[in-house]
């Protein structure tokens, strides 16, 4: 994961959460972080904003079910080769997102199977992170968020899908 996710060789034996926290503190020395080197549990304490960046689709669904009533903002960044999908939910704009997200969780056997090198690239990961932060920035500014954004870098297609809302 070093090259594909932007970690340094010195991070090789370290938990990702610690390596990420250290990098964030190098960027902003005053930043306060709390690293929990453990797997997510339903009983885990969570904040108002949840950023999901995990590999397993089942884990994404479990995290959402555990935190959907505890957080005000939830964003999930998904990647497959050079395709990015960002799903976001905000308490500022509850219509659509909170009910749409569970429909995007599927059985693991339906997941895209690509070669290891095609699964993720650092530039795709950076674009996904930027799209996730943009949704969070909109949430903080109480602007409308996009619930479902898909970007295919190979074809340069961007789709913003708004889930149907019930009346």
C-alpha positions as CSV (number, residue, x, y, z in Angstrom):
1,X,0.0,0.0,0.0
2,X,3.0,2.3,0.1
3,X,2.9,3.7,-3.5
4,X,-0.8,3.3,-4.1
5,X,-1.9,5.0,-0.9
6,X,0.9,7.5,-0.4
7,X,2.6,6.1,2.6
8,X,6.4,6.3,3.1
9,X,8.8,3.5,3.4
10,X,9.3,4.3,7.1
11,X,5.5,3.7,7.6
12,X,5.8,0.1,6.4
13,X,5.5,-1.5,9.9
14,X,3.3,1.2,11.5
15,X,-0.5,1.2,11.7
16,X,-2.0,3.4,9.0
17,X,-3.9,5.4,11.6
18,X,-0.6,6.5,13.2
19,X,1.1,7.2,10.0
20,X,-1.8,9.3,8.8
21,X,-2.0,11.2,12.1
22,X,1.7,12.0,12.0
23,X,1.4,13.3,8.4
24,X,-1.6,15.5,9.3
25,X,0.4,16.9,12.3
26,X,3.4,17.6,10.0
27,X,1.0,19.6,7.8
28,X,-0.6,21.4,10.8
29,X,1.4,21.3,14.0
30,X,-1.5,22.4,16.2
31,X,-3.9,19.7,15.0
32,X,-5.1,17.4,17.8
33,X,-5.6,13.8,16.8
34,X,-6.7,10.7,18.7
35,X,-5.6,7.4,17.1
36,X,-7.4,4.2,17.9
37,X,-5.3,1.2,16.7
38,X,-8.2,-1.2,16.6
39,X,-10.9,-2.5,14.3
40,X,-14.1,-0.6,14.2
41,X,-16.8,-2.0,16.6
42,X,-20.5,-1.1,16.9
43,X,-19.7,0.2,20.3
44,X,-16.8,2.4,19.1
45,X,-17.1,6.1,20.0
46,X,-17.6,8.2,16.9
47,X,-17.6,11.9,16.2
48,X,-20.0,14.0,14.1
49,X,-18.2,13.3,10.8
50,X,-17.3,9.8,9.5
51,X,-15.0,9.2,6.6
52,X,-15.1,5.6,5.4
53,X,-12.0,4.4,3.5
54,X,-12.0,0.7,3.8
55,X,-11.5,-2.2,1.3
56,X,-14.4,-4.4,2.2
57,X,-18.0,-3.6,1.0
58,X,-19.5,-5.6,4.0
59,X,-17.4,-3.5,6.4
60,X,-18.8,-0.3,4.8
61,X,-22.3,-1.5,5.4
62,X,-21.6,-2.5,9.0
63,X,-20.0,0.9,9.7
64,X,-22.9,2.8,8.2
65,X,-25.5,0.8,10.2
66,X,-23.6,1.4,13.4
67,X,-23.1,5.2,13.0
68,X,-26.0,6.5,10.9
69,X,-27.9,7.6,14.0
70,X,-24.8,8.9,15.8
71,X,-23.2,11.2,13.2
72,X,-24.2,14.3,11.3
73,X,-22.0,13.6,8.2
74,X,-21.0,10.4,6.6
75,X,-18.9,9.9,3.5
76,X,-17.6,6.8,1.8
77,X,-14.9,6.9,-0.9
78,X,-14.7,3.8,-3.2
79,X,-12.2,3.1,-5.9
80,X,-11.7,0.5,-8.6
81,X,-8.7,1.1,-10.8
82,X,-9.3,4.6,-12.2
83,X,-13.0,4.9,-11.2
84,X,-14.0,6.8,-8.1
85,X,-17.4,6.8,-6.3
86,X,-18.1,9.1,-3.4
87,X,-21.3,8.6,-1.4
88,X,-22.3,11.3,1.2
89,X,-25.0,11.9,3.7
90,X,-25.6,15.0,5.7
91,X,-27.9,15.9,8.5
92,X,-28.1,19.4,6.9
93,X,-29.8,17.8,3.9
94,X,-31.3,14.5,5.1
95,X,-33.5,13.8,2.0
96,X,-32.1,11.0,-0.1
97,X,-28.6,10.2,1.2
98,X,-29.4,8.3,4.4
99,X,-31.9,6.0,2.5
100,X,-29.8,5.8,-0.7
101,X,-26.6,4.7,0.9
102,X,-27.8,1.2,2.0
103,X,-28.9,0.5,-1.5
104,X,-25.2,0.8,-2.7
105,X,-24.0,-2.0,-0.4
106,X,-23.8,-5.3,-2.2
107,X,-22.6,-8.9,-1.7
108,X,-18.8,-9.2,-1.7
109,X,-18.9,-11.7,-4.6
110,X,-20.3,-8.8,-6.8
111,X,-17.2,-6.7,-6.2
112,X,-15.0,-5.7,-9.1
113,X,-12.0,-8.2,-9.4
114,X,-9.0,-6.5,-11.0
115,X,-5.3,-7.0,-10.8
116,X,-3.6,-5.8,-7.6
117,X,-1.9,-2.9,-9.4
118,X,-5.2,-1.9,-11.0
119,X,-7.1,-1.7,-7.8
120,X,-5.7,1.6,-6.6
121,X,-3.4,4.3,-7.6
122,X,-2.1,7.3,-5.6
123,X,-3.6,9.9,-8.0
124,X,-7.0,8.2,-7.9
125,X,-6.9,8.0,-4.1
126,X,-6.0,11.7,-4.0
127,X,-8.9,12.6,-6.3
128,X,-11.3,10.5,-4.1
129,X,-10.0,12.2,-1.0
130,X,-10.5,15.6,-2.6
131,X,-14.1,14.8,-3.6
132,X,-14.8,13.5,0.0
133,X,-13.4,16.7,1.5
134,X,-15.4,18.8,-0.9
135,X,-18.6,17.2,0.4
136,X,-17.5,17.7,4.0
137,X,-16.7,21.4,3.2
138,X,-20.2,21.8,1.8
139,X,-21.7,20.1,4.9
140,X,-19.8,22.5,7.2
141,X,-21.0,25.5,5.2
142,X,-24.6,24.1,5.1
143,X,-24.5,24.0,1.3
144,X,-26.2,21.2,-0.6
145,X,-24.1,18.0,-0.9
146,X,-24.0,15.5,-3.8
147,X,-25.1,12.2,-2.4
148,X,-23.6,10.0,-5.1
149,X,-20.7,11.1,-7.4
150,X,-18.9,8.8,-9.8
151,X,-15.8,9.8,-11.8
152,X,-14.3,7.6,-14.5
153,X,-10.8,9.0,-15.2
154,X,-10.2,6.8,-18.3
155,X,-13.3,8.1,-20.1
156,X,-13.3,11.5,-18.2
157,X,-17.0,11.0,-17.3
158,X,-18.4,12.6,-14.2
159,X,-21.9,11.6,-13.0
160,X,-23.8,13.1,-10.1
161,X,-26.7,10.9,-9.2
162,X,-29.3,12.3,-6.9
163,X,-31.3,9.5,-5.2
164,X,-35.1,9.6,-5.4
165,X,-36.8,11.0,-2.4
166,X,-40.1,9.8,-1.0
167,X,-42.9,12.3,-0.5
